[in-house]
Amino acid sequence: MEYTVQKLASLAGISPRTLRYYDEIGILKPARINSAGYRIYGSKEVDRLQQILFYRELGVSLERIKELITDPQFDPVIALKEHREKLLAKRKQLDSLIANVEKTIALSEGRITMSDKEKFEGFKQKMIEENERKYGKEIREKYGEEQVEKSYQIFKNMTKEQYEEYERLNKELMVTLKKAFATGDPAGELAQKAADLHRQWLTFTWGNYSKEAHAGVAQMYVDDERFTAYYDKEQPGLAKFLRDAVLVYTGEK
């Protein structure tokens, strides 16, 4: 079956303007242009639009989607299986949050008691899912499935007090790092204090520490623009400065 822009947009629940934009940026071209100048889409384009909308629902940027679906190695069946796993994970996160809200309501009404750990379970799960969505592929490739899952489990099992200390360390790290940056010396006392705070913060969820892994994470902050943006929003150049301080701290090159 074939569709015009208007009909496909209506079928997919998006605007005709969106389809035209997808054509302009080369992410979804029509199968052909008819004699009247209308874009015409076939079953292949419908399937691709479905893939695009799946990725959009998962928060993937259009630039990244284009890279994925135009890759010669792109396999739509594998992609669908990946979508399914991510959507199931998202459902699990929502179920956890709903259960947490229901427990909190029951607690407020005096029907149950609720530990501090239970109060934060839903929020911690949400943070894990968000981290997985943004950085999951990279950290799993770099550190392996077992280490990543172990780290997530440690985070989920944190007590309220441990989580507060985890957050406190992160705040102290950023304050110290910005002061160290002003000195311009990654080997200086302040910079090395920041590197040590970074180590303490990381090992809250790592369990085991290695200098090599610490240096690897710091290098990833520079290599991956998403991590760079996180640190550089505080101070341009901060990610690279932290990397240099950690390399001095660990003695890794």
N, C-alpha and C positions, 0 to 999 in steps of 0.2 A: 504494500500500500504506500502511496505517496502523499506528502503533505506540503502545503504552502506554509509560509512563516506563521500566518495567523492561526492555521489549524494545528500546527505542531506546538506553538506557544500555548494554545488553549489546552491541548492534550497534556502537556507537561506542567501546566500551572505556573508558567513564567510569562514575562512580557515579550511581545514581538521585538521590542528594542533590544532585549537581552540576546535573542537569537542573532539579530543583525550585528551586535557587538562581537559575539563569538565568531562570526564570519570574518569581521574586520581584523581581529587579532590572530586569526588562523587556527583557532582551537576547534571549530566546527564549521566546515565548509558545506554548502548544499551539494547534493548529488549532481545537480545541473541547474541551469537557468533556462526557463522555457521561452518560447517565442514572444511572450508578452513581457519578458523581463523579470518574472517572478522567480524567487528562489524555490527550488523543489527539493524536498528531503525524502530519502527512502529508508528502508529498514536498517541499513548500516548506520545511517546518521542518527536514527532514533536510538539505537543501542549505544552509540557514542555519547549522545546527550544524557542518557541515563547514567553512564559512567561519570560524566562531568558533574551531574547533580549529586551523585553519591559523594564524590570528593568534596564538593562545596558544603554539603551537610556536615562533613567531618572537619570543616574549617581549613581545607587546603587552598592555598592561593591559586589564582588562575594561571599565574606564571609557572608554578610547580606542576599544576595539572597538565598544562601544555607539554612540559618536558616528559611527563609520564606517558601520556597517551600517544605522543608522536614518536616515542622510542620504538625502533624496529623490533626490539625484544618484548614489547608490551603484550601481555597475554590477558585478554578480557576475563577469562574464566578464573585465573589466579587472582586478578584484581577483585572480582566479585567475592571470592572467598575471603580476601583480606578485608573487604568492606563488611562482610558478615561478622567477622571476628571483632572488628572495631565497634560495630553497632551493638553487638552483644555486650562488649565491655562498657559502652556508653549506657546501655540499659541497666547493667549491673550497678553502675555509679548512681543512676537515678533511683533505682530500687533502694539502694543504701541510704540515699538522702531522704527519700520518702519515709522509710522505716525510722530514720533518726528523728524526723519531724513528728511522726506519730507517737514515738516514745516520749518526746519532749512535751507534747500536748498532754499525754497521759500523766507525765510527771507533774505538770502544772496543775492538773486536776486532782492530784493526790492519789491516783489509782495505782501507780508503780513507783519504785525507786530507780534511780539511774546513776551509774558510776560516772566519774569524770571521763574515763576512757570511752564509754559508750557515747557521751555527748559529742566527742570529737571524731568518732569513727567515720561518719559521713563526710565531713569536711576534709579529712585526711585522704579518703578515697578519691574525692574530687580532685585534689591536688596531684595525686598519683596519675590519674587519668589524663589530666591536663599536661603533665610532664611527658607522659607516654606519647600523647598526640603530637607534641612539639618536637621532642628529641628522641623518642623511643628507638627509631631505626638506627640512629647514629651511635647511641650509647650501647645498644645491644651488639652492634658490629664491633665496637671497640673493646667492650669488656665482657661480652658473652651473656647468654640468657641467664645462666645460673647466678652470676654476680648481680645482675640487674634485679632479678626476682628476690634475691636475698636482701638487697638494699630496700626494696619496696616493703618487704615483710617487716624489717626492722622499723621502718618509718611508721607503718600501721600499728605496731605494738608500742609506740612511744606513749608514755604517760603524759598527762597535762603538764607536769613539771618539766619533763624532759623536752617536750615540744617548746615550752617557753624558753628554756635554755638554748635550744637550737635556734630559735628566732633571735634571742639576745646576742648570740655569737655572730650571727649574720649581720646584725645592725652594727655591732662593735667593729666587725671586719670592714664594713664600708666606711665608717668614720675614720678608722685608722689608715685605711688604704688611701683615702683622699688627702689626709695630712701627709702621708709618705710621698704621694705623687708630687706634692708641692716642693719637696726637697730635691726631686729629680734623681734620687739615688736608690735604685732597686736593691743595692747591697747594704744600705744604711739600716740603722737600728729600727726605725719606724717601719720600713718596708719589710724587714725580717719578722717584726712582730705581726704584721698583717699576714705574711705567709704562714706563720704559725697558727694564727686564728683561723685561716683558711683550712689548714690541716685539721684543726679541732672540729670545725664545722662539717667538713667532709666525712670524718670518721664517725660522726653521729649516726650515719646511715650505712657506712661501708662495713663496719665491723672490724675488718683487718686493714692495715695501712701499709702502703709501699711507696717509696720515693718515686719509683718509676711511674706508678699510676697517678700520683699527685702531679708530677710534671706533665703527664699526658693530658690530664684534665685542663691544666693551665694553658697548654698549647692549643687545645680545642677551643678555648675561649677566644683565641686569636684567629684560628682557622675557620670557625663557623660564625657567620655574620650575625646569627640570632643571639649567640652568647656575647659576642662583641657589643652588640647593641644594648644588651642588658646592663653591662658595666659602663659602657661609654655614655649612656644617658645621664649618668651621674657626673662624669668628667671625660671628655674626649681623650682617648689614649690610655684610659684606665685599665682596659683588658690587657693590653700589651705590657703595661707596667707591672700588673699583677703576675703575668706570665714570667717576666724577667726576674721578679722578686722570688717566685717559686723555684725557678731554675737555680738561682743562687742558694736558696734554702736547702734544696734537695741535692745539689751538686750534679744534677743531670743536665745533659746538653742535647 
